[in-house]
């Protein structure tokens, strides 16, 4: 273990797979893809931008740890150390705190949806993987996940206790393989979404053609069927929406007793009139115009 400043840690995290990377590397994260982790580990820029939930978690972390200590009677020590597995040096961990030879990880969550009973290890999969990774890297026998649920009426934390899981070493083998192939060998992971595919292959080769395989032909057939279903559902949605609006007319709220079923309120917005801008100030508009390249995916008619 070595003491690090935050700036050093942000750069050092590129040297290994951390707890928050595990779910993404395994393709199980709702927020991040394997390719995003790969870009984070293999590019020079370290992206330190925080989302609003991340920022809120950072702000409330000291309070979560304080409440944990108050409720358990056990003092906690904030951790500013980067832990590294003694054998697999590319497996790293940066835990929030330690208390009596156990790891303490602080979290905030909007609600208790997806969480089990406090005292158990029934937590969302990405957090289970994160804490198991910390236990594996550190060699500790226990970890407490202290969670502040923002939907609770008063500030307190629920504590979930975890021990090293016997199945985690099998996942470590997958992490090792991923690191060796994608970071050491430099093989870019496959895109996990259409937006990632568009980013990966931003520019098409003009006039190029690709022969479809039987599997791709089946995907084309299924996509056409799904789009037909969506089109029918969208038409039905439009019909039902119109029926409701015809009933509401200029009313703002649709009620069922005291329950609000729907709202239809007026709103105003301002937008830049590009046509007028280009007509009156063509030179300035040209200076502020940036060329971009994008690809449009079209499903053509089938035979």
Secondary structure, 3 states (H helix, E strand, C coil): CEECCHHHHHHHHHHCECHHHHHHHCCCCCCCCHHHHHHHHHCCCCCCCCCHHHHHHHHHHHHHHHHHHHHHCCCCEECCEEEECCCCCCEEECCCEEECCEEEEEEEECCCCCCCCCCCCCCCHHHHHHHHHHHHHHCCCCEEEEEEECCCCCCCCEEEEECCCCCHHHHHHHHHHHHHHHHHCCCCCCCCCHHHHHHHCCCCCCCCCCCCCHHHHHHHHHHHHHHHHHHHHHHHHHHHHHHHHHHHCCCCEEEECCEEEEECCCCCCCCCCHHHHHHHCHHHHHHCCCCCCCCCCCCCCCC
